[in-house]
Every structure is written in structure tokens, then in C-alpha cells.
């Protein structure tokens, strides 16, 4: 899988209502493309029907190009969902999906590994934005404002450009070199740490308490005080959200291994690290 050349591709993204809501309301659709080496934009917001119909025209106009998207091939998000929304509103079937598509999210997972950034809140796109100092960090679940929508689209463009130049930063893009030697004893432990947090963090305070104390007991991480550990996860690894960080600071310290351990957590730890 190779990232398409920018002159042969269109970068597309859109904003919609939260997935948990009953209606998939479309707020805006935007795209970045090149015309005779000049960067140009397609952007529509306002009435949903007009957005969808103009999107259809845009896709048809650029059907010879590859549409680079972020997971827009899902049942609850993407071209098929937009088509279904049109049918819900108009009672008419419409075909929008481009003939040539490239899932940027899947490409990055394939190249850098599935744990290249965590998938937990606040989401992979936000983690990439933080790691690379890109604009476009999504503050709200729903992106409605024009400025925020424009920056979200530019974030995808920035990711593509940095990747083409070999400068995109991910947590696993350092060629098996331990990126955080102050905490992890090896790259292998760092990678397994990402795997564990990606799969098994359900109750952040208790789960991180157990993980930190268990890793220290096995001497797989260096001894940091609880406060330093949490600050490290928040400020340096960007692996916990501000809300979770605030909850930790209120507690002041993590639970002991004895209090946080459980048969299921022990089993998860053994399956990951042993």
C-alpha cells in the first residue's frame, strides 16, 4: 500500500452528529485537491440535501482521482452512510462512493503497526495532531463550526504531507528504538504497554494503578512516583485525556497493587507481557 501522489488524489472529510444519536446529520463536507499543481478546496455546509448533491457532483467531476479518507468506509460513517442519509431525507437512492478510495487510517496501521497511536479517547486523529503539533485537534465530539471544520480537514492534509516527506511522528515510527527510556526498560515493553492500554483500560484509575504497580513489581518500567507516572502519560505520551488526568490529580496517588489487582487483570497482564 502506497500513499497516492497529491496531484492524483483528493483528501476528503466531513462532520456529522455523534454516532450515538439516532440521526446521522451531516454538518459539512470538505476536500483538498490539486489542479495544475495549485492547491484548491471544495467545501459545503448548510442544508443537508444540498451538501449531499454537491458532493455527488464533486465526486463525479474527480472520479479519476483517488479519494484519501479517514475510515469513511464504515457502516456508521462515510460514503455509504451519506447515501443512506439522502435516502432517509428524500426517499431516493443516490450513488456517491468514489471508484478509487484510500483509507489513510488503515494505511498508517499497516505501516506503523496497529498501536502506532492509541485508539482510546480522544481518538487517533487527535493523538497524531498532538504528537506532530498539527492544528485540527478536535475539542468537541461534533465538529460544526466553519473554522474548526476547516482545521480538521487541514489535519488530514498535514498528515499526508508529513508522511510523504518521511516526517510523520507516531509512537512506533522510531525504528524499534525505545522512545521513552525514562519510563520503559525496552522498546518491547513500550510496545506491549501500548497493546495493553489499547485493549484493557476500562476503568482508568484502577486499571492504570494495577498496570503501573505490576510493571514496577516485574521491573519492566523504571521507578517513577505515581504523580510523575501520570504526568508522563499525559504530557509526554499523550495517552490519557485531560479529563482522566484531572481525575488522577484529584486522587493524588494510585491504588496499591493489592487493592487494584483482580484475576482478570492478572490474566490480561500475563497474556500481554509474559
Secondary structure, 3 states (H helix, E strand, C coil): CCCCCHHHEEEEEEEECCCCCCCCCEEEEEEEEEECCEEEEEEEECCHHHHHHHHHHHHHHCCCCEEEECCCECCCCEHHHHHHHHHHHHCCCCCCCCCCEEEHHHHHHHHHCCCCCCCCCCCHHHHHHHHHCCCCCCCCCCCCCHHHHHHHHHHHHHHHHHHHCCCCCCCCCCCCCCCCCCCECCHHHHHHHHHHHHHHCCCHHHHHHHHHHHHHHCCCECCCCHHHHHHHHHHHCCCCCHHHHHHHHHHCCCCCHHHHCCHHHHHHHHHHHC
